């Protein structure tokens, strides 16, 4: 269960694909299934301590982020809690991908918005972040008839996720639409036209030529204040939603400790009937991007240990 920071110290985070030790995941899955969640969670403490001591990049990026969100230098035990929350969410994948939602206390808010969207049959974008648990969101979808979610991601990460799911639950299946390939936008459009939901994470920028927008995708980078310091965000997902005239729903499943998850869905933007004027359309995208960053910041302050973007988000390592 390796935090992403230890694999993303290059200027373009996706040029160093996230890796995961599947043998470790299989071992943790065996322990979780055969010895129970209580024993598995106890084992997380030495694992977390190991990464606190021997993963300097993860420790450094966690401390920087916590310092900003807390408004003061982070103590070592706060970094420990951050890493432990990440490990806990990763461990809970074992139960979520096996359909064992009965193990958890899931509080769902905004489910009626998802139901109304599904009833329309036009699909929608689910825009989230490396915040909390996507698997918890996926589990909520499993309980809703007709809710089909495909994650839009890079091919390398798609293979990683599929490998992880295979390690945790051989019967699990995750629909994935790979970006950076010819026809990616058409594949997303067809999925939405079929009433599916397309999930994206908006707190990591896309590289030129890799986003659905093609070679000009680098132009989608915007710098917006985030926790008091300008940071790069990619409005490519919102531009794509505007192009395809879809609603954008913000999604998050905050880990509240123990067995508790707080699942939320809320409208971020509605591009189903956009104006014809290009300037007005650009303004709508910019306003939606600002709203996304503001929502992400508010949630980070509400649940500081839930943001798992363990890489050089503010590009500080490379500014030196």
MARGU-775711 format. One record per residue (C-alpha): x, y, z; residue in three letters. Coordinates in nm, 4 decimals. Layout:
MARGU-775711
node xx=X; yy=Y; zz=Z; code=Ala
...
end
This chain:
MARGU-775711
node xx=0.0000; yy=0.0000; zz=0.0000; code=Unk
node xx=0.2412; yy=0.2607; zz=-0.1198; code=Unk
node xx=0.1427; yy=0.6293; zz=-0.0968; code=Unk
node xx=0.1464; yy=0.7972; zz=-0.4347; code=Unk
node xx=0.4063; yy=1.0498; zz=-0.3236; code=Unk
node xx=0.6832; yy=0.7949; zz=-0.3391; code=Unk
node xx=0.6119; yy=0.7448; zz=-0.7073; code=Unk
node xx=0.5293; yy=1.0942; zz=-0.8284; code=Unk
node xx=0.8342; yy=1.3093; zz=-0.7720; code=Unk
node xx=0.8845; yy=1.3961; zz=-1.1373; code=Unk
node xx=0.7636; yy=1.7278; zz=-1.2839; code=Unk
node xx=0.4823; yy=1.5407; zz=-1.4632; code=Unk
node xx=0.3407; yy=1.3039; zz=-1.2055; code=Unk
node xx=0.1898; yy=1.0652; zz=-1.4590; code=Unk
node xx=0.5258; yy=1.0053; zz=-1.6298; code=Unk
node xx=0.6067; yy=0.7846; zz=-1.3302; code=Unk
node xx=0.3080; yy=0.5466; zz=-1.3241; code=Unk
node xx=0.1669; yy=0.4619; zz=-0.9835; code=Unk
node xx=0.2741; yy=0.1152; zz=-0.8800; code=Unk
node xx=0.1420; yy=-0.1157; zz=-0.6149; code=Unk
node xx=0.2825; yy=-0.4272; zz=-0.4577; code=Unk
node xx=0.0138; yy=-0.6782; zz=-0.5481; code=Unk
node xx=0.1721; yy=-0.9450; zz=-0.3280; code=Unk
node xx=0.1229; yy=-0.7148; zz=-0.0283; code=Unk
node xx=-0.2328; yy=-0.6420; zz=-0.1348; code=Unk
node xx=-0.3069; yy=-1.0117; zz=-0.1688; code=Unk
node xx=-0.1601; yy=-1.0747; zz=0.1764; code=Unk
node xx=-0.3673; yy=-0.7930; zz=0.3297; code=Unk
node xx=-0.6773; yy=-0.9225; zz=0.1532; code=Unk
node xx=-0.6143; yy=-1.2712; zz=0.2944; code=Unk
node xx=-0.5650; yy=-1.1319; zz=0.6453; code=Unk
node xx=-0.8765; yy=-0.9138; zz=0.6154; code=Unk
node xx=-1.0972; yy=-1.1950; zz=0.4871; code=Unk
node xx=-0.9707; yy=-1.4759; zz=0.7114; code=Unk
node xx=-0.8717; yy=-1.2898; zz=1.0288; code=Unk
node xx=-1.1206; yy=-1.0058; zz=1.0146; code=Unk
node xx=-1.1160; yy=-0.6295; zz=0.9832; code=Unk
node xx=-1.0104; yy=-0.5691; zz=1.3439; code=Unk
node xx=-0.6867; yy=-0.7672; zz=1.3033; code=Unk
node xx=-0.6197; yy=-0.6140; zz=0.9617; code=Unk
node xx=-0.6634; yy=-0.2620; zz=1.0973; code=Unk
node xx=-0.4202; yy=-0.3364; zz=1.3801; code=Unk
node xx=-0.1594; yy=-0.4371; zz=1.1219; code=Unk
node xx=-0.2002; yy=-0.0947; zz=0.9582; code=Unk
node xx=-0.0152; yy=0.0697; zz=1.2484; code=Unk
node xx=0.3270; yy=-0.0875; zz=1.1812; code=Unk
node xx=0.2713; yy=-0.0353; zz=0.8070; code=Unk
node xx=0.1970; yy=0.3334; zz=0.8658; code=Unk
node xx=0.4990; yy=0.3675; zz=1.0953; code=Unk
node xx=0.7186; yy=0.2117; zz=0.8277; code=Unk
node xx=0.6125; yy=0.4685; zz=0.5678; code=Unk
node xx=0.6443; yy=0.7520; zz=0.8174; code=Unk
node xx=1.0061; yy=0.6525; zz=0.8774; code=Unk
node xx=1.1155; yy=0.5305; zz=0.5333; code=Unk
node xx=0.9058; yy=0.7218; zz=0.2763; code=Unk
node xx=1.0557; yy=1.0729; zz=0.2921; code=Unk
node xx=0.8672; yy=1.2026; zz=-0.0124; code=Unk
node xx=0.5289; yy=1.0995; zz=0.1280; code=Unk
node xx=0.6226; yy=1.2461; zz=0.4655; code=Unk
node xx=0.7419; yy=1.5723; zz=0.3104; code=Unk
node xx=0.4376; yy=1.6262; zz=0.0903; code=Unk
node xx=0.1990; yy=1.5335; zz=0.3706; code=Unk
node xx=0.3657; yy=1.7792; zz=0.6069; code=Unk
node xx=0.3503; yy=2.0592; zz=0.3476; code=Unk
node xx=-0.0166; yy=2.0010; zz=0.2790; code=Unk
node xx=-0.1105; yy=1.9674; zz=0.6475; code=Unk
node xx=0.0836; yy=2.2834; zz=0.7279; code=Unk
node xx=-0.1321; yy=2.4741; zz=0.4803; code=Unk
node xx=-0.4647; yy=2.3234; zz=0.5768; code=Unk
node xx=-0.3969; yy=2.3579; zz=0.9514; code=Unk
node xx=-0.2354; yy=2.7018; zz=0.9246; code=Unk
node xx=0.0750; yy=2.5951; zz=1.1204; code=Unk
node xx=0.3602; yy=2.3441; zz=1.0908; code=Unk
node xx=0.2323; yy=1.9875; zz=1.1115; code=Unk
node xx=0.3524; yy=1.7621; zz=1.3935; code=Unk
node xx=0.4827; yy=1.4136; zz=1.3203; code=Unk
node xx=0.1767; yy=1.2500; zz=1.4802; code=Unk
node xx=-0.0490; yy=1.4463; zz=1.2428; code=Unk
node xx=0.1476; yy=1.3190; zz=0.9441; code=Unk
node xx=0.1112; yy=0.9711; zz=1.0943; code=Unk
node xx=-0.2681; yy=1.0128; zz=1.1152; code=Unk
node xx=-0.2720; yy=1.1319; zz=0.7534; code=Unk
node xx=-0.0808; yy=0.8255; zz=0.6315; code=Unk
node xx=-0.2899; yy=0.5972; zz=0.8522; code=Unk
node xx=-0.6143; yy=0.7369; zz=0.7083; code=Unk
node xx=-0.4824; yy=0.6624; zz=0.3590; code=Unk
node xx=-0.3887; yy=0.3077; zz=0.4585; code=Unk
node xx=-0.7314; yy=0.2584; zz=0.6195; code=Unk
node xx=-0.9142; yy=0.3665; zz=0.3046; code=Unk
node xx=-0.6961; yy=0.1387; zz=0.0918; code=Unk
node xx=-0.7637; yy=-0.1527; zz=0.3252; code=Unk
node xx=-1.1387; yy=-0.0932; zz=0.3113; code=Unk
node xx=-1.1210; yy=-0.1602; zz=-0.0640; code=Unk
node xx=-1.1156; yy=-0.5283; zz=0.0296; code=Unk
node xx=-1.4731; yy=-0.5078; zz=0.1580; code=Unk
node xx=-1.6082; yy=-0.2521; zz=-0.0864; code=Unk
node xx=-1.4981; yy=-0.4395; zz=-0.3992; code=Unk
node xx=-1.6411; yy=-0.7593; zz=-0.2521; code=Unk
node xx=-1.9777; yy=-0.5888; zz=-0.2108; code=Unk
node xx=-1.9627; yy=-0.5996; zz=0.1709; code=Unk
node xx=-2.1216; yy=-0.2601; zz=0.2340; code=Unk
node xx=-2.2876; yy=-0.4096; zz=0.5436; code=Unk
node xx=-1.9503; yy=-0.3768; zz=0.7179; code=Unk
node xx=-1.9730; yy=0.0030; zz=0.7026; code=Unk
node xx=-2.1881; yy=0.2887; zz=0.8232; code=Unk
node xx=-2.2505; yy=0.4793; zz=0.4962; code=Unk
node xx=-2.4285; yy=0.8122; zz=0.5258; code=Unk
node xx=-2.5420; yy=0.9175; zz=0.1772; code=Unk
node xx=-2.6382; yy=1.2776; zz=0.0961; code=Unk
node xx=-2.7596; yy=1.3875; zz=-0.2464; code=Unk
node xx=-2.8632; yy=1.0436; zz=-0.3644; code=Unk
node xx=-3.1817; yy=1.1929; zz=-0.5086; code=Unk
node xx=-2.9693; yy=1.3998; zz=-0.7482; code=Unk
node xx=-2.8095; yy=1.0826; zz=-0.8830; code=Unk
node xx=-3.1488; yy=0.9135; zz=-0.9118; code=Unk
node xx=-3.2914; yy=1.2089; zz=-1.1064; code=Unk
node xx=-2.9899; yy=1.2093; zz=-1.3373; code=Unk
node xx=-3.0253; yy=0.8387; zz=-1.4052; code=Unk
node xx=-3.3951; yy=0.8856; zz=-1.4798; code=Unk
node xx=-3.3099; yy=1.1416; zz=-1.7499; code=Unk
node xx=-3.1029; yy=0.8803; zz=-1.9343; code=Unk
node xx=-2.8427; yy=1.1303; zz=-2.0618; code=Unk
node xx=-2.5649; yy=1.0414; zz=-1.8229; code=Unk
node xx=-2.3464; yy=1.2915; zz=-1.6394; code=Unk
node xx=-1.9917; yy=1.3550; zz=-1.5260; code=Unk
node xx=-1.8953; yy=1.2696; zz=-1.1685; code=Unk
node xx=-1.6056; yy=1.4973; zz=-1.0758; code=Unk
node xx=-1.4152; yy=1.4059; zz=-0.7637; code=Unk
node xx=-1.0665; yy=1.4297; zz=-0.6177; code=Unk
node xx=-0.8048; yy=1.2173; zz=-0.4436; code=Unk
node xx=-1.0215; yy=1.2734; zz=-0.1384; code=Unk
node xx=-1.1677; yy=0.9942; zz=0.0685; code=Unk
node xx=-1.2685; yy=0.6698; zz=-0.1010; code=Unk
node xx=-1.3805; yy=0.6177; zz=-0.4593; code=Unk
node xx=-1.4580; yy=0.2549; zz=-0.3763; code=Unk
node xx=-1.7209; yy=0.3740; zz=-0.1260; code=Unk
node xx=-1.8836; yy=0.5770; zz=-0.4034; code=Unk
node xx=-1.8713; yy=0.2742; zz=-0.6305; code=Unk
node xx=-2.0354; yy=0.0661; zz=-0.3593; code=Unk
node xx=-2.3186; yy=0.3185; zz=-0.3325; code=Unk
node xx=-2.3667; yy=0.2845; zz=-0.7066; code=Unk
node xx=-2.3907; yy=-0.0922; zz=-0.6758; code=Unk
node xx=-2.7015; yy=-0.0433; zz=-0.4607; code=Unk
node xx=-2.8720; yy=0.1727; zz=-0.7262; code=Unk
node xx=-3.0292; yy=-0.0219; zz=-1.0139; code=Unk
node xx=-2.9168; yy=0.1085; zz=-1.3495; code=Unk
node xx=-2.6250; yy=0.3123; zz=-1.2140; code=Unk
node xx=-2.3191; yy=0.2408; zz=-1.4286; code=Unk
node xx=-1.9984; yy=0.4301; zz=-1.3572; code=Unk
node xx=-1.6877; yy=0.4281; zz=-1.5787; code=Unk
node xx=-1.3675; yy=0.5873; zz=-1.4556; code=Unk
node xx=-1.1862; yy=0.8072; zz=-1.7086; code=Unk
node xx=-0.8116; yy=0.7671; zz=-1.6546; code=Unk
node xx=-0.4721; yy=0.7070; zz=-1.8118; code=Unk
node xx=-0.4131; yy=0.3574; zz=-1.9563; code=Unk
node xx=-0.1264; yy=0.2781; zz=-1.7156; code=Unk
node xx=-0.3365; yy=0.3717; zz=-1.4144; code=Unk
node xx=-0.6288; yy=0.1764; zz=-1.5575; code=Unk
node xx=-0.4133; yy=-0.1368; zz=-1.5725; code=Unk
node xx=-0.2977; yy=-0.0725; zz=-1.2151; code=Unk
node xx=-0.6522; yy=-0.0382; zz=-1.0851; code=Unk
node xx=-0.7653; yy=-0.3516; zz=-1.2661; code=Unk
node xx=-0.4673; yy=-0.5391; zz=-1.1220; code=Unk
node xx=-0.5474; yy=-0.4195; zz=-0.7715; code=Unk
node xx=-0.9106; yy=-0.5253; zz=-0.8066; code=Unk
node xx=-0.7993; yy=-0.8645; zz=-0.9354; code=Unk
node xx=-0.5781; yy=-0.9007; zz=-0.6286; code=Unk
node xx=-0.8542; yy=-0.8013; zz=-0.3871; code=Unk
node xx=-1.1583; yy=-0.9565; zz=-0.5509; code=Unk
node xx=-1.1200; yy=-1.1659; zz=-0.8672; code=Unk
node xx=-1.4886; yy=-1.1254; zz=-0.9487; code=Unk
node xx=-1.4803; yy=-0.7446; zz=-0.9283; code=Unk
node xx=-1.5112; yy=-0.5414; zz=-1.2454; code=Unk
node xx=-1.4436; yy=-0.1724; zz=-1.3029; code=Unk
node xx=-1.5454; yy=-0.0049; zz=-1.6265; code=Unk
node xx=-1.2632; yy=0.2181; zz=-1.7507; code=Unk
node xx=-1.2368; yy=0.4610; zz=-2.0429; code=Unk
node xx=-0.8719; yy=0.5276; zz=-2.1219; code=Unk
node xx=-0.7763; yy=0.8811; zz=-2.2246; code=Unk
node xx=-0.4883; yy=0.9829; zz=-2.4453; code=Unk
node xx=-0.6062; yy=0.7627; zz=-2.7301; code=Unk
node xx=-0.7822; yy=0.8368; zz=-3.0573; code=Unk
node xx=-1.1555; yy=0.8183; zz=-3.0030; code=Unk
node xx=-1.1473; yy=0.8743; zz=-2.6254; code=Unk
node xx=-1.3951; yy=1.1614; zz=-2.6433; code=Unk
node xx=-1.6306; yy=0.9591; zz=-2.8618; code=Unk
node xx=-1.6089; yy=0.6667; zz=-2.6185; code=Unk
node xx=-1.7025; yy=0.8967; zz=-2.3309; code=Unk
node xx=-1.9911; yy=1.0431; zz=-2.5332; code=Unk
node xx=-2.1241; yy=0.6969; zz=-2.6188; code=Unk
node xx=-2.1035; yy=0.5881; zz=-2.2557; code=Unk
node xx=-2.2983; yy=0.8958; zz=-2.1461; code=Unk
node xx=-2.5542; yy=0.8536; zz=-2.4239; code=Unk
node xx=-2.6190; yy=0.5068; zz=-2.2857; code=Unk
node xx=-2.7117; yy=0.6577; zz=-1.9500; code=Unk
node xx=-2.3786; yy=0.5894; zz=-1.7816; code=Unk
node xx=-2.1873; yy=0.8177; zz=-1.5471; code=Unk
node xx=-1.8260; yy=0.9122; zz=-1.6237; code=Unk
node xx=-1.6060; yy=0.9618; zz=-1.3185; code=Unk
node xx=-1.2954; yy=1.1808; zz=-1.3214; code=Unk
node xx=-1.0605; yy=1.3149; zz=-1.0560; code=Unk
node xx=-0.9945; yy=1.6856; zz=-1.1042; code=Unk
node xx=-0.7070; yy=1.7534; zz=-0.8641; code=Unk
node xx=-0.4231; yy=1.6388; zz=-1.0905; code=Unk
node xx=-0.3474; yy=1.8106; zz=-1.4152; code=Unk
node xx=-0.3367; yy=1.6360; zz=-1.7490; code=Unk
node xx=-0.0358; yy=1.6463; zz=-1.9803; code=Unk
node xx=-0.0401; yy=1.7869; zz=-2.3318; code=Unk
node xx=-0.1878; yy=1.5399; zz=-2.5754; code=Unk
node xx=-0.3139; yy=1.3111; zz=-2.2988; code=Unk
node xx=-0.6384; yy=1.4846; zz=-2.2105; code=Unk
node xx=-0.9566; yy=1.4378; zz=-2.4098; code=Unk
node xx=-0.8882; yy=1.7765; zz=-2.5648; code=Unk
node xx=-0.5810; yy=1.6505; zz=-2.7522; code=Unk
node xx=-0.2496; yy=1.8333; zz=-2.8111; code=Unk
node xx=-0.3804; yy=2.1646; zz=-2.6837; code=Unk
node xx=-0.4697; yy=2.0137; zz=-2.3478; code=Unk
node xx=-0.1865; yy=2.2018; zz=-2.1738; code=Unk
node xx=-0.3919; yy=2.5170; zz=-2.2432; code=Unk
node xx=-0.6495; yy=2.3849; zz=-1.9957; code=Unk
node xx=-0.4135; yy=2.4432; zz=-1.7018; code=Unk
node xx=-0.5253; yy=2.7240; zz=-1.4742; code=Unk
node xx=-0.3689; yy=2.8404; zz=-1.1495; code=Unk
node xx=-0.6152; yy=2.9079; zz=-0.8702; code=Unk
node xx=-0.5678; yy=2.9828; zz=-0.4998; code=Unk
node xx=-0.5791; yy=2.6599; zz=-0.3015; code=Unk
node xx=-0.5107; yy=2.6611; zz=0.0719; code=Unk
node xx=-0.3597; yy=3.0068; zz=0.0397; code=Unk
node xx=-0.1174; yy=2.9344; zz=-0.2471; code=Unk
node xx=-0.1825; yy=2.9273; zz=-0.6242; code=Unk
node xx=-0.1853; yy=2.5709; zz=-0.7567; code=Unk
node xx=-0.2296; yy=2.4200; zz=-1.1060; code=Unk
node xx=-0.5698; yy=2.2734; zz=-1.1872; code=Unk
node xx=-0.6928; yy=2.1330; zz=-1.5150; code=Unk
node xx=-1.0297; yy=2.2497; zz=-1.6444; code=Unk
node xx=-1.0182; yy=1.9930; zz=-1.9265; code=Unk
node xx=-1.2891; yy=1.7746; zz=-1.7628; code=Unk
node xx=-1.5206; yy=2.0756; zz=-1.7397; code=Unk
node xx=-1.4495; yy=2.1784; zz=-2.0988; code=Unk
node xx=-1.5330; yy=1.8244; zz=-2.2050; code=Unk
node xx=-1.8589; yy=1.8353; zz=-2.0076; code=Unk
node xx=-1.9458; yy=2.1613; zz=-2.1828; code=Unk
node xx=-1.8596; yy=2.0155; zz=-2.5226; code=Unk
node xx=-2.0842; yy=1.7158; zz=-2.4579; code=Unk
node xx=-2.3547; yy=1.9282; zz=-2.2877; code=Unk
node xx=-2.3783; yy=1.7359; zz=-1.9616; code=Unk
node xx=-2.4369; yy=1.7964; zz=-1.5965; code=Unk
node xx=-2.1346; yy=1.7781; zz=-1.3647; code=Unk
node xx=-2.1895; yy=1.6278; zz=-1.0195; code=Unk
node xx=-1.9294; yy=1.6715; zz=-0.7465; code=Unk
node xx=-1.8709; yy=1.3425; zz=-0.5653; code=Unk
node xx=-1.6897; yy=1.2564; zz=-0.2439; code=Unk
node xx=-1.6897; yy=0.9830; zz=0.0209; code=Unk
node xx=-1.5129; yy=1.1164; zz=0.3298; code=Unk
node xx=-1.3574; yy=0.8645; zz=0.5681; code=Unk
node xx=-1.4716; yy=0.9502; zz=0.9199; code=Unk
node xx=-1.2741; yy=0.6854; zz=1.1047; code=Unk
node xx=-1.3630; yy=0.3358; zz=1.2109; code=Unk
node xx=-1.6357; yy=0.2072; zz=0.9795; code=Unk
node xx=-1.7944; yy=0.5447; zz=0.8976; code=Unk
node xx=-1.8066; yy=0.7086; zz=0.5528; code=Unk
node xx=-1.9877; yy=1.0289; zz=0.4589; code=Unk
node xx=-2.0933; yy=1.0054; zz=0.0926; code=Unk
node xx=-2.2032; yy=1.3231; zz=-0.0864; code=Unk
node xx=-2.3278; yy=1.4154; zz=-0.4321; code=Unk
node xx=-2.4054; yy=1.7727; zz=-0.5366; code=Unk
node xx=-2.4403; yy=1.9659; zz=-0.8608; code=Unk
node xx=-2.1223; yy=2.1493; zz=-0.9547; code=Unk
node xx=-2.2253; yy=2.2732; zz=-1.3003; code=Unk
node xx=-2.5004; yy=2.2179; zz=-1.5534; code=Unk
node xx=-2.3892; yy=2.2462; zz=-1.9157; code=Unk
node xx=-2.6925; yy=2.0800; zz=-2.0712; code=Unk
node xx=-2.8086; yy=2.4041; zz=-2.2341; code=Unk
node xx=-2.4985; yy=2.6249; zz=-2.2674; code=Unk
node xx=-2.5015; yy=2.9716; zz=-2.4263; code=Unk
node xx=-2.3862; yy=3.0100; zz=-2.7867; code=Unk
node xx=-2.1479; yy=3.2957; zz=-2.7094; code=Unk
node xx=-1.7892; yy=3.1605; zz=-2.6712; code=Unk
node xx=-1.7024; yy=3.4179; zz=-2.4044; code=Unk
node xx=-2.0062; yy=3.3207; zz=-2.1991; code=Unk
node xx=-1.9184; yy=2.9527; zz=-2.2323; code=Unk
node xx=-1.5604; yy=3.0171; zz=-2.1210; code=Unk
node xx=-1.6929; yy=3.2127; zz=-1.8245; code=Unk
node xx=-1.9162; yy=2.9216; zz=-1.7223; code=Unk
node xx=-1.6195; yy=2.6823; zz=-1.7283; code=Unk
node xx=-1.4050; yy=2.9205; zz=-1.5242; code=Unk
node xx=-1.6795; yy=2.9696; zz=-1.2657; code=Unk
node xx=-1.7281; yy=2.5948; zz=-1.2397; code=Unk
node xx=-1.3521; yy=2.5441; zz=-1.1940; code=Unk
node xx=-1.3448; yy=2.8044; zz=-0.9179; code=Unk
node xx=-1.6392; yy=2.6324; zz=-0.7506; code=Unk
node xx=-1.4614; yy=2.2969; zz=-0.7724; code=Unk
node xx=-1.1434; yy=2.4286; zz=-0.6098; code=Unk
node xx=-1.3427; yy=2.6099; zz=-0.3405; code=Unk
node xx=-1.5359; yy=2.2899; zz=-0.2641; code=Unk
node xx=-1.2157; yy=2.0864; zz=-0.2505; code=Unk
node xx=-1.0539; yy=2.3365; zz=-0.0147; code=Unk
node xx=-1.3587; yy=2.3410; zz=0.2148; code=Unk
node xx=-1.3583; yy=1.9609; zz=0.2352; code=Unk
node xx=-0.9841; yy=1.9521; zz=0.3046; code=Unk
node xx=-1.0396; yy=2.1887; zz=0.5963; code=Unk
node xx=-1.3378; yy=1.9835; zz=0.7143; code=Unk
node xx=-1.1522; yy=1.6508; zz=0.6958; code=Unk
node xx=-0.7770; yy=1.7283; zz=0.6644; code=Unk
node xx=-0.6526; yy=1.3691; zz=0.6668; code=Unk
node xx=-0.8770; yy=1.2706; zz=0.3711; code=Unk
node xx=-0.6805; yy=1.4353; zz=0.0881; code=Unk
node xx=-0.4469; yy=1.1689; zz=-0.0510; code=Unk
node xx=-0.2674; yy=1.3649; zz=-0.3222; code=Unk
node xx=0.0765; yy=1.2590; zz=-0.1971; code=Unk
node xx=0.2876; yy=1.4306; zz=-0.4603; code=Unk
node xx=0.4506; yy=1.7696; zz=-0.5214; code=Unk
node xx=0.1161; yy=1.9390; zz=-0.5823; code=Unk
node xx=0.2441; yy=2.2958; zz=-0.5583; code=Unk
node xx=0.5565; yy=2.2104; zz=-0.7632; code=Unk
node xx=0.7874; yy=2.3216; zz=-0.4818; code=Unk
node xx=1.0508; yy=2.0519; zz=-0.5278; code=Unk
node xx=1.1012; yy=2.1567; zz=-0.8887; code=Unk
node xx=1.1045; yy=2.5292; zz=-0.8186; code=Unk
node xx=1.4244; yy=2.4895; zz=-0.6186; code=Unk
end
